[in-house]
Amino acid sequence: MKIKLFIIATCILLCGITEYGLSQQYFPEKNYWENKKPEDVGMNEKLLQKAIQYAQQNASKADKNLKKAHYQSAFGREPFGYPIGPMKQRGKPTGLVIKNGYIIAEWGEPERVDLTFSVAKSLVSATVGLGYDQGLIKSENDLVYPYMAPIIPYSSLQAQRNKADNLEEEDVFELFNTEHNRKITWDHLLRQTSDWEGTLWGKPDWADRPEKDSENWIDRERNEPGSVYEYNDTRVNVLALASMNIWRKALPVVLKENLMDKIGASDTWRWTGYENSFVIIDGQILQAVSGGSHWGGGMFINAYDQARFGLLTLKNGAWNGKQILSEEWIKKSLTPTSAQPTYGFMNYFLNTDKSLLPDAPESAFYHLGAGVNMIYVDKENDLVVVTRWLEGPHMNGFIKKVLESLNN
C-alpha cells in the first residue's frame, strides 16, 4: 500500500495530475500543435461553441480592404495620416482557444497571415527585454540618450544629393537631442509616458491622435516624463529605432533568432517598417520596423504564431524548459504604469480592478491591436485566446462566454 501511495504521489509531482487528467506542461513543436476535445480539459463544448458563434456574429464591420478602412477611420483624417507602409486585405473572423497548452477550438483562417496592428508593440518591448536580459541595457530606468548613436538615414535620393547645395541640412539626426527628450528613460518609452517630442519618418508626435485644440499641437508645454500616459505610435517607433540602435541589427532578425524560432513559430511572419524608414548601421542598410500598422507596415502574422507568443507570456517567458524572456522582465511588463493602472510595458493591457474585462480574473491581461486583434492571457485558468476581427465593445462578452465553458 505504501509503495502504491508513493508511486501515485510521485506521478502527481512529475506528471501534474489534476481532476481532468494529465496537465503536464505542453509546448507545441514547430509546424505541429496538438488538439484536444473540450471535455478532455474540463470544458463544455456546447458553451464553447456559443462563445465562438458570439465572436462570429460580432465581427468587425470595417472594410476588409485595410486601405479603405484606414481612410474611413479617424486615422485617415489625422494630419499626415496617409499610410507609408504596406497593407493587405484582411481575412474573416478568426480565433483559437488554447487550454493547458493544447488547441481546444479554432475558427476562421488561423493559418492566414494578416496585419496584427498594435500587438507588434508587445514585440517591440520584447526586443528591449531581450536586450536587457543580455546586458545591452543595464536598467530600464537608465536614460536612453547615452545609449544612442547618431541615426544615419538612407534613401536613394539622398545618395544623389549634392552636399554643396545643402550646407545647412544635417546628414544625421538624433532622437534625444532636446532638453525634454534627454530626460526620457527606457521605462518611460515602454510605458508610453515619455511625451517624446519630435518627428520620425515624416510623422510628428502631435499628429498621432491629436487633441481638438489645434493651436496647442506644436508648442504646448511638455509633460514631465513618467507623469502622463499617452498612446502614441510615433513614440513607439522611437523605441523600435532605439532598440535597433543597441542591437546594431534589424529587429526582425533579433526577434527571429532570440524568440520566434525558439517558440517554434512558423516561417510566414514578416515584420516591416515604412518606405522611408531605412538607416545605415555598420555599413548595412536596415529597415527600422514600426510598432503597429497605424500608417501601414508592422507585423504580418498568423493566429497560431500569435498564440505561441501568448503562451510564452502565460508561462512567464519560459518555453519547454528554457527561459526565453526572463521572469524578471515579464514581471516588469505586468507591473501597472503609475499614470495608467491598466497598462504595463507596451502592449500589456492589465485587468486592474477588472476595469477592462469585468467578467475575467483581475490577474488576466492581453496584448491588443486594432481590428480587434487580441491575445488574451489567463494564468488563473491556464488559458490563451486569440481573436481576430472582433468588434471592440464585444471583447468582454466574448471572453465571458469562453470562461463560462470552463468546468461545466
Buried (B, 14 or more C-beta within 10 A) or exposed (E): EEEEEEEEEEEEEEEEBBEBBEBEEBBBEEEEBEEBEBEBBBBBBEBBBBBBEBBBEBBBEBBEBBBBBBBEBEBBEBEBBEBBBBBBEBBBBBBBBBBBBBBBBBBBBBBBBBBBBBBBBBBBBBBBBBBBBEEBBEEBEBBBBEBBEEBBBBEEEEEEEEEEEEEEEEEEBBBBEBEBBBBBBBBBBBBBBBBBBBEBBBBBBBBBEBEEEEEEBEEEEBBEBBEBBBBBBBBBBBBBBBBBBBBEBBBBEBBBEBBBEBBBBBEEBBBBBBBBBBBEBEEEEBBBBBBBBBBBBBBBBBBBBBBBBBBBBBBBBBBBEEBBBBEBBBEBBBEBBEBBEBBBBBBBBBBBEEEBBEBBBBBBBBBBBBBBBBBBBBBEBBBBBBBBBBBEEBBBBBBBBBBBBBEE
